[in-house]
């Protein structure tokens, strides 16, 4: 089992949760993590893995930290 810390920002905070630890059997891609979390890729404007912005679909390893930011609206 590997543990991945997920940090949620703004409207992506699920049930008011700011962060949680997700346990999965093996390394997974960020897209699979979003599927597990029930978050659509288009609902994430910025995705950081260990503090680095990624636009690809990297594999996540034990103790990685994923931060999810939604698109910003306003006017």
C-alpha positions in Angstrom: 0.0 0.0 0.0 1.2 3.5 -0.8 -0.1 6.7 0.8 -0.7 9.9 -1.1 -1.6 13.2 0.5 -4.3 15.1 -1.3 -4.7 18.8 -0.6 -7.9 20.5 -1.7 -8.3 24.2 -2.4 -11.4 26.5 -2.8 -14.4 24.8 -4.3 -12.6 21.5 -4.5 -12.8 21.0 -0.8 -14.9 17.9 -0.4 -17.2 18.1 2.5 -15.1 21.0 3.9 -12.0 18.8 4.0 -8.7 20.6 3.3 -6.6 17.5 3.0 -6.7 13.7 3.3 -4.5 10.7 2.9 -5.5 8.3 0.2 -4.2 4.7 0.3 -3.9 2.7 -2.9 -2.4 -0.7 -3.7 0.3 0.5 -6.1 1.6 3.5 -8.0 -1.2 5.2 -9.9 -1.5 8.1 -12.4 -3.0 11.4 -11.4 -5.9 10.8 -13.7 -6.8 7.6 -11.8 -6.5 9.5 -8.5 -9.0 12.1 -9.8 -11.3 9.2 -10.8 -11.1 7.7 -7.3 -11.9 11.1 -5.8 -14.8 11.7 -8.2 -13.3 14.9 -9.5 -13.5 15.7 -13.2 -10.2 16.8 -14.8 -11.9 19.9 -16.2 -12.7 20.9 -12.6 -9.0 21.2 -11.9 -7.1 24.2 -13.3 -3.8 23.6 -11.5 -2.5 20.3 -10.3 0.7 20.2 -8.3 2.7 17.1 -7.5 5.1 17.7 -4.6 4.8 21.5 -5.3 5.5 21.3 -9.0 2.9 22.2 -11.6 2.1 19.3 -14.0 0.1 19.2 -17.2 0.9 15.6 -17.9 -0.3 12.5 -16.1 2.6 11.4 -13.9 2.6 8.3 -11.8 2.3 8.9 -8.0 4.5 7.2 -5.5 4.4 6.7 -1.8 4.4 10.0 0.2 3.7 12.2 -2.8 1.6 15.3 -2.2 -1.0 16.3 -4.7 -2.6 19.8 -4.6 -5.8 20.5 -6.5 -6.9 24.0 -7.5 -10.1 24.8 -9.3 -10.5 27.4 -12.1 -10.9 30.9 -10.7 -14.0 32.8 -11.6 -15.1 36.4 -11.1 -15.6 39.6 -12.8 
